[in-house]
Amino acid sequence: NAGVTQTPKFQVLKTGQSMTLQCAQDMNHEYMSWYRQDPGMGLRLIHYSVGAGITDQGEVPNGYNVSRSTTEDFPLRLLSAAPSQTSVYFCASSYSRGPNQPQHFGDGTRLSIL
Amino acid sequence: KNQVEQSPQSLIILEGKNCTLQCNYTVSPFSNLRWYKQDTGRGPVSLTIMTFSENTKSNGRYTATLDADTKQSSLHITASQLSDSASYICVVSAGGNNRLAFGKGNQVVVIP
């Protein structure tokens, strides 16, 4: 049981490049989400999904796209990378969006935009 | 705006000693409060989840308390170990959509 797996672990991009951060979970969780973590700030929600085919915006969605074609996978796409998107990105999943559902986090993707 | 404030920002404690971390929140309406542990270079891991009706919950040497009236929570670490060195994040869930508000974390360093 791998939990939440994120790839790659590290990535360096040039401004204007695009890329996809991968996230997969093997717990049959319905709810998945993407966060970014920046120094001196709490985690901020980018996008989330309550099930396959359903996605919605979080607190800081600009510059990012998501899709949820399967229950297991929830990729995050950077359309045109900007230095302000340098951050650590975490994917999380939970059984549902219910009030007492603990979120399971991946170990993050560390992204630098030059 | 929903806010979660944690204190102290960082602390250093001797192995074997106890410590208490504080979390104050202004999130409304309140749904639940969570504490996560985040080791360096890893994702957060859930320690406890408390609803409005719970005022204490333990997970091994970690004990969380909640005072929903004063909107305060604490995380007490008993007999600290070197492996307790981490950031501890307070997260409050708000309202019907359970949107999460994250604190910035308490950075704990345990020294031998």
Interface residues (C-beta under 8 A of the other chain):
Chain A: V4 G40 M41 G42 L43 R44 L45 F90 A92 R97 G98 P99 N100 P102 Q103 H104 F105 G106 D107 G108
Chain B: V4 S31 N32 R34 G41 R42 G43 P44 V45 S46 I49 T51 I89 S93 N97 N98 R99 L100 A101 F102 G103 K104 G105
